[in-house]
Amino acid sequence: MAELILFNKPYGVLCQFTDERTGAPRPTLADYIALPGVYPAGRLDLDSEGLLLLTSDGALQARIANPRFKMPKTYWVQVEGEPDETRLDTLRGGLMLKDGMTRPAMAARIADPALWPRDPPVRFRKSVADCWISLTISEGRNRQVRRMTAAVGHPTLRLVRQSIGDWALDGLQPGEWRAVRV
């Protein structure tokens, strides 16, 4: 049995253990996880939050991260505006991005998930409505969710990965992690 680390990556934390950039150091996984030999199975952008899986098992890492295994990833996405069913259907059917057609996704409007406050907070504008959608994809192109919501006219304001396959945040606060056996 392999050990898998479920980590709630905070906003602004790099998905690696070292910061290669010169200048002011940025927070990395090493600031939160002091376990030797574990590596991320996939990535989350610096400005995204939520579930990140880490393991020392290379086969498990490949099964989670490699798009050919089509492991579903669910994101809670705060978007600018309020997408109608036509726009959600476009996300559901797949859409053309610069790097090709996306696979079909599951997309639905959801109630505000009442998450932890983000630091820094999302910019609030009285004149522009926003809402939350749940978006489940089975691939993981660079900044894919952000590009998909922008392509249907609803730019992403906040992005939180809620689950990968059967693993979910389930009460983990930002910066917290737990180990599970798989």
TORSEZA-16835 format. One line per field, with one value per residue (C-alpha): residue number from 1; y negated, x, z; residue in three letters. Coordinates in steps of 0.5 Angstrom, whole numbers, always signed. Example, Ala and Ser with C-alpha at 12.3 -4.5 7.8 and 13.67 -1.06 7.14 Angstrom:
<nupas>
i = (1, 2) .
py = (+9, +2) .
px = (+25, +27) .
pz = (+16, +14) .
aa = (ALA, SER) .
</nupas>
This chain:
<nupas>
i = (1, 2, 3, 4, 5, 6, 7, 8, 9, 10, 11, 12, 13, 14, 15, 16, 17, 18, 19, 20, 21, 22, 23, 24, 25, 26, 27, 28, 29, 30, 31, 32, 33, 34, 35, 36, 37, 38, 39, 40, 41, 42, 43, 44, 45, 46, 47, 48, 49, 50, 51, 52, 53, 54, 55, 56, 57, 58, 59, 60, 61, 62, 63, 64, 65, 66, 67, 68, 69, 70, 71, 72, 73, 74, 75, 76, 77, 78, 79, 80, 81, 82, 83, 84, 85, 86, 87, 88, 89, 90, 91, 92, 93, 94, 95, 96, 97, 98, 99, 100, 101, 102, 103, 104, 105, 106, 107, 108, 109, 110, 111, 112, 113, 114, 115, 116, 117, 118, 119, 120, 121, 122, 123, 124, 125, 126, 127, 128, 129, 130, 131, 132, 133, 134, 135, 136, 137, 138, 139, 140, 141, 142, 143, 144, 145, 146, 147, 148, 149, 150, 151, 152, 153, 154, 155, 156, 157, 158, 159, 160, 161, 162, 163, 164, 165, 166, 167, 168, 169, 170, 171, 172, 173, 174, 175, 176, 177, 178, 179, 180, 181, 182) .
py = (+0, -7, -13, -19, -26, -31, -38, -44, -49, -56, -62, -64, -58, -54, -47, -45, -45, -50, -57, -57, -65, -70, -75, -75, -68, -65, -60, -53, -46, -46, -51, -46, -39, -36, -29, -27, -23, -26, -30, -33, -29, -34, -42, -48, -55, -60, -64, -57, -54, -47, -40, -38, -30, -28, -21, -18, -12, -14, -9, -12, -19, -18, -15, -21, -26, -23, -25, -19, -16, -21, -22, -27, -34, -38, -46, -51, -57, -64, -67, -74, -75, -70, -64, -62, -55, -56, -58, -52, -47, -50, -48, -41, -40, -42, -48, -50, -53, -55, -49, -45, -42, -41, -34, -35, -37, -37, -44, -47, -53, -52, -56, -60, -54, -59, -58, -60, -68, -69, -73, -77, -78, -77, -84, -86, -90, -93, -94, -87, -81, -74, -67, -60, -54, -47, -45, -38, -36, -30, -33, -38, -43, -49, -54, -50, -52, -59, -59, -55, -60, -66, -63, -63, -70, -69, -70, -66, -71, -65, -58, -52, -45, -41, -34, -29, -22, -20, -24, -31, -37, -34, -40, -41, -48, -52, -49, -43, -36, -29, -22, -17, -9, -7) .
px = (+0, +2, +2, -2, -1, -8, -5, -10, -5, -6, -6, +1, +4, +9, +7, +15, +19, +24, +24, +28, +27, +32, +29, +25, +23, +16, +13, +14, +11, +17, +14, +8, +11, +17, +17, +23, +21, +14, +13, +7, +2, +0, +0, -4, -2, +1, -6, -10, -12, -14, -13, -6, -4, +3, +6, +13, +10, +12, +6, +1, +4, +3, -4, -6, -3, -2, -8, -9, -12, -17, -18, -23, -21, -27, -26, -30, -29, -32, -33, -34, -42, -47, -46, -53, -55, -52, -45, -45, -47, -41, -37, -40, -39, -32, -29, -24, -18, -11, -8, -14, -21, -22, -26, -33, -33, -39, -41, -46, -48, -47, -48, -43, -39, -37, -29, -24, -22, -17, -11, -11, -18, -21, -23, -30, -34, -41, -43, -40, -44, -40, -42, -39, -39, -37, -33, -30, -25, -21, -15, -10, -7, -4, -9, -14, -20, -18, -18, -25, -28, -25, -27, -35, -34, -34, -26, -24, -24, -22, -20, -20, -19, -24, -23, -18, -22, -24, -20, -23, -21, -26, -25, -17, -16, -11, -4, -6, -5, -7, -4, -8, -7, -8) .
pz = (+0, -2, +2, -1, +2, +1, +2, +2, -2, +0, -5, -7, -5, -11, -12, -11, -5, -8, -11, -17, -18, -16, -11, -5, -4, -5, +0, -3, -1, +4, +8, +10, +9, +12, +9, +5, -2, -3, -10, -12, -17, -22, -20, -18, -20, -16, -16, -15, -8, -6, -6, -8, -8, -6, -6, -6, -11, -18, -21, -17, -18, -26, -25, -22, -26, -33, -37, -41, -34, -35, -27, -26, -22, -19, -18, -15, -19, -17, -24, -26, -28, -28, -34, -37, -39, -46, -43, -38, -44, -48, -42, -42, -49, -50, -53, -57, -54, -57, -56, -58, -56, -49, -47, -45, -37, -32, -30, -26, -22, -14, -8, -5, -2, +4, +4, +8, +7, +1, +3, -1, -2, -9, -11, -10, -15, -14, -21, -23, -21, -20, -18, -17, -21, -20, -26, -27, -32, -34, -37, -34, -39, -37, -33, -37, -32, -33, -40, -41, -36, -40, -47, -45, -43, -35, -33, -26, -20, -15, -17, -11, -13, -9, -11, -15, -16, -10, -6, -3, +1, +7, +12, +11, +12, +8, +10, +13, +10, +12, +10, +7, +5, -2) .
aa = (MET, ALA, GLU, LEU, ILE, LEU, PHE, ASN, LYS, PRO, TYR, GLY, VAL, LEU, CYS, GLN, PHE, THR, ASP, GLU, ARG, THR, GLY, ALA, PRO, ARG, PRO, THR, LEU, ALA, ASP, TYR, ILE, ALA, LEU, PRO, GLY, VAL, TYR, PRO, ALA, GLY, ARG, LEU, ASP, LEU, ASP, SER, GLU, GLY, LEU, LEU, LEU, LEU, THR, SER, ASP, GLY, ALA, LEU, GLN, ALA, ARG, ILE, ALA, ASN, PRO, ARG, PHE, LYS, MET, PRO, LYS, THR, TYR, TRP, VAL, GLN, VAL, GLU, GLY, GLU, PRO, ASP, GLU, THR, ARG, LEU, ASP, THR, LEU, ARG, GLY, GLY, LEU, MET, LEU, LYS, ASP, GLY, MET, THR, ARG, PRO, ALA, MET, ALA, ALA, ARG, ILE, ALA, ASP, PRO, ALA, LEU, TRP, PRO, ARG, ASP, PRO, PRO, VAL, ARG, PHE, ARG, LYS, SER, VAL, ALA, ASP, CYS, TRP, ILE, SER, LEU, THR, ILE, SER, GLU, GLY, ARG, ASN, ARG, GLN, VAL, ARG, ARG, MET, THR, ALA, ALA, VAL, GLY, HIS, PRO, THR, LEU, ARG, LEU, VAL, ARG, GLN, SER, ILE, GLY, ASP, TRP, ALA, LEU, ASP, GLY, LEU, GLN, PRO, GLY, GLU, TRP, ARG, ALA, VAL, ARG, VAL) .
</nupas>
